Amino acid sequence: MFHDSEFSSMSFKVHGAKDIKDVPNIENLRGFAQIIKSYKAVATPIIKYICYMYDQSSPMKRHYPELTQRKKECSNLSGLAKHENIEEAMIDMVSELFIISIDEFLKHQNNRIWSMIVSNEEVFYEYQSKLLVRTEEERDKDLLQALQIKSKIMNDMDEINKRLEAYYDKLYQGDQELAAKVVVKNITPEDIADLNV
């Protein structure tokens, strides 16, 4: 399904790595170094997952634009899905070490816009999952209040969507034609910056 060349622009060359410690400079990030130390044999799929999921040059965003599906596919590709408890902790963001490592990795990429896109999408889809839960209140007053909360969430989602559109516009410097070409040719944001458009 994927070509190895699609992963060649990623910050760390994790694709195809059997042992994460063999990836050059991977331990320069303190969070990754701590994952390697703390999780030993499971460190490889954990760090691969983070890189596949959050690297601005990963092809996974293009292949799987819907966040939940992308998390699942990154988990499968990284091998994290074989470790159910750790996969759940990673996807649900319950481990402080995982959160710190993801944050550090986003900062390592030195792209605040990309970090804002990732953060806003995470909130957007969390809201979406809350909206999809059926409202089953028995009293009219409780039902009305629950529906008002859902209405507020929809307004917040609309604001997040507007912010996301603005961040993508900034990421591609307002050039919609260029943005379309980036998707077709898999050009990275770093390549765009080097073009001085």
Secondary structure, DSSP 8 states (H G I E B T S, - for coil): ---GGGGTTSSS--TT-SSGGGSTTGGGSHHHHHHHHHHGGGHHHHHHHHHHHH-TT-THHHH--SHHHHHHHHHHHHTGGGSHHHHHHHHTT--HHHHHHHHHHHHHTT-HHHHHHHHHHHHHHHHHHHHTS----SSHHHHHHHHHHHHHHHHHHHHHHHHHHHHHHHHTTT-HHHHHHHHHHT--HHHHHHHT-
